[in-house]
Amino acid sequence: NINIFNKKEKKYLISEIIVQKLNKCPFIIKLHDIYYQNSYIYLISEYAEKGTLNDYINNCKANNIKISNSQINTWIIQIAIGIDYLH
């Protein structure tokens, strides 16, 4: 609900949405479309077939599956590239 934000926060929110819409980084979920209806902003993003990283980690914990150091290193690099891209 956009009405909970003050004018300055709305400006920042719109800027962040524009940055996300222009995103071309392979390690950041793509934003496909934006809808505004009844004071709500709806973001339509790329579908994450395997869920979030948090979902994956929690599933591994629940099933006592060890995540390899190699996989963790890959994620760290991908996250760092994504953060670098956004900045």
C-alpha positions, 0 to 999 in steps of 0.5 A: 500500500503506497499510502503508508509512505511519505512523499520522500519515501514514495520517491525512493520507492519509485526509484528502486522500482525503476532500477529493478525494471532496468536490471540486466544482471543474470543473478537478480530476478527480473521485473517484468511488469508493474501495476498500480491499482487502488493505492497498491503497487504490484510487481510482476517478476520472473518466476523462481522455479526452485524458490528462494535461497532461504527456501533451499537452505531451509529444505536442506536443513529439514532433510539433513542435506549438507550444502557443499562449500563449492556451492556456497562459494558460488552463491557468495560470488553470485550475490556479490556480483548482484550487489556490485551491479546494483551499486 
